[in-house]
Amino acid sequence: MKNIKIHLAIGLVCLVLGIMVAVQFKTVKNNIGPVTEYRARELASQLKRVTTERDSLVELKNELEKKLRDYENAEAEGNVAAKFLTEELNKARIIAGLVDVEGPGIIMVLDDLKFSEHYNYNIISYTDLLELVNELNAAGAEAISINDQRIISTTEIRQAGLHININTVKFAPPYTFKAIGEPKTLEAALRMRDGIIQRIENKGIGISITQQQSVVVKKYDGVIEKKYSRVVKEGETQ
Amino acid sequence: MKRGLSTYYLLAIALILGFFLAIQIKSDITSQGIITIPKLLAMEKDVSNLEVEIDNLQKSINELNLKLKDYETSLNESGSIYSSMMEEWKKIRNYAGMEKISGPGIIITMNDSDKEIEIGDNPELYIIHDIDVLEVINELRAAGAEAISINGERVLGTSSIECGGPIIIIDGKRHATPFIIRAIGDPKVLEASILAPNSYIDLMEYTGIEIDVKKVENIVMDGYKSPLKLKYQKSIEEGEKK
C-alpha cells in the first residue's frame, strides 16, 4: 500500500516535470534568435520616434496641400475660366488618387485568423487580393484601398514571404478593403455563386462584407515618378 | 534502506523540477509585457514601413513646396496663377493616366496556344485567362512600369480585365486576341523581371501559350479614354477629415 503511494507520488512528479520540460522547450523554440528585452525596448522606442516623425510630416503635407488649394480657390473666385479649371484639377486629383475620397460602398475584411502567424504559411495569397480588386473594378468600384493603401495605376500587390507588399508597403493579415461604388452591386458581384468569395472562403479564410453609406478611401501617399514617360504634345508627330 | 533510496530519488527529482521551475519563471519574466517573436517581427515591419512612408512624405513635401513657390511667384508677377494651375492640371492629368505619353519600354504579345490538345489534356491550360493578364500586369507594375496599356486601352488602378475565350474585355470594351500589352519604363528591368525564371510568363510558356516579349525604344500610348468613374466618390476637403 505504501509502495503504491510512493509510486503514485513519483509518477505525479514525473508528469509535472515532463510538462514543464515540454513547455520549456516550446518557449525556447519560439524565442530563437537574438530576442532580448533590450532589442524589444529599442524597437519600441524606434517605432515611437518614426511614428511621431511620420505624423508631423503628414500634418505638414496636409497643410501645404490646403495652402495650394486656397490659392486655387482664390483664383477661382469671380473668374469663370479659373473656376472651371479648379473643378477639372480636382477631378484629375480624384482620378489620380491624390485626395481622400468619400462615398457609399463596402468594407471587406479578409482574416486568416492568425494562421500565417502560427504555421508560417499563407492561406491568403496575393492573387486573392489581385482578383478581388479586379472583381470590384468590374463591378464599378470608383476607388479602392487595401489597408489604406490606395490602388492606383502603378500599384503592385506582391508576395514577399509571409507579407504582401502593396505600394511597396509590407502587410500581414487581416486585409481590409474599402471600395466606393454602388454597395449592393459591389457585394453581389463578389458573392456571385461559385464566385471569388466562395473560392476564398473554401480555403478557410474568414471574410466579412458590410455595405456602408459612407466609406472613406485614403489618398495615395507614395510618390508618383515619371522618369521614362513624357507627355506627347498635341499636334506632335511621332 | 529501500525506503531511503526512494527518498533520494524523490529529492533528485524535486531538485531537477525546482531547477526547471526556476528557468521557467525566469524566461517568463523575460517575456513580460508579452513580447513574442511575432510581435517583435510586426514591430520591425512597422518601423520599416514607416521609414518608407517618411521618405515618400519628404519627397511629396518638396514637390508641394516647389509648386507653392511657383504659385507665389506667378501671383506676384502677374497677379494670377492661372497658367501655373494649367501646368499643375496637366501634370496631375498625366499622373492620372489621362494624357497621351511616349517613352521606352516593352511590348508583350500573348496568343492562345495552337498546340494540338491531346485526349486527357485540360484545354483550360491552353487559353489565356483574366488572371494570366492580371498577373503579367502586376509583375510589370512591380518592375516599375510607369504606364501600361492592353490592346491600346490604358490600364488604371480602377481598370478591370475580363477574358472570355478569344476576347478580352477591358473596362467594358471588347478586344480580340492576340493580347498586346505595352509598358513604359526601363526596358531592361521590365524585360528581365517579366522573363525571370519562375516568373508568371515563364510558367505560362510551359503550357504552350505563345508569348513574345520585345524591348522598344519608343512606345506611344494614348491616355485613358473610358468614362471617368466619378458618380459616387467625392473628394474630402482637408480639415473636415477625421
Interface residues (C-beta under 8 A of the other chain):
Chain A: I6 A9 I10 V13 C14 V16 L17 M20 V21 V23 Q24 T27 V28 N30 N31 I32 G33 V35 T36 E37 R39 A40 L43 A44 Q46 L47 V50 T51 E53 R54 L57 V58 L60 K61 N62 L64 E65 K66 K67 L68 R69 Y71 E72 E75 N79 A81 A82 L85 T86 E88 L89 N90 K91 A92 R93 I94 I95 A96 G97 L98 V99 D100 V101 E102 G103 P104 G105 E117 Y126 T127 L130 E131 N134 E135 N137 A138 G140 A141 E142 A143 I144 R150 I151 I152 S153 T154 T155 E156 I157 R158 H163 T168 V169 K170 A172 I180 G181 E182 V216 V217 D221 G222 V223 I224 E225 K226 K227 Y228 S229 R230 V231 V232 Q238
Chain B: S6 Y9 L10 I13 A14 I16 L17 F20 L21 I23 Q24 S27 T30 S31 Q32 G33 I35 T36 I37 P38 L40 A42 M43 E44 K45 D46 V47 S48 N49 L50 E51 V52 E53 I54 N56 L57 Q58 K59 S60 I61 E63 L64 N65 K67 L68 Y71 L75 S80 I81 Y82 M85 M86 E88 W89 K90 I92 R93 N94 Y95 A96 G97 M98 E99 K100 I101 S102 G103 P104 G105 D130 I131 L134 E135 N138 R141 A142 A145 E146 A147 I148 V155 L156 G157 T158 S159 S160 I161 E162 I184 G185 D186 N218 V220 M221 L228 K229 L230 K231 Y232 Q233 K234 S235 I236 E237 E238 G239 K241
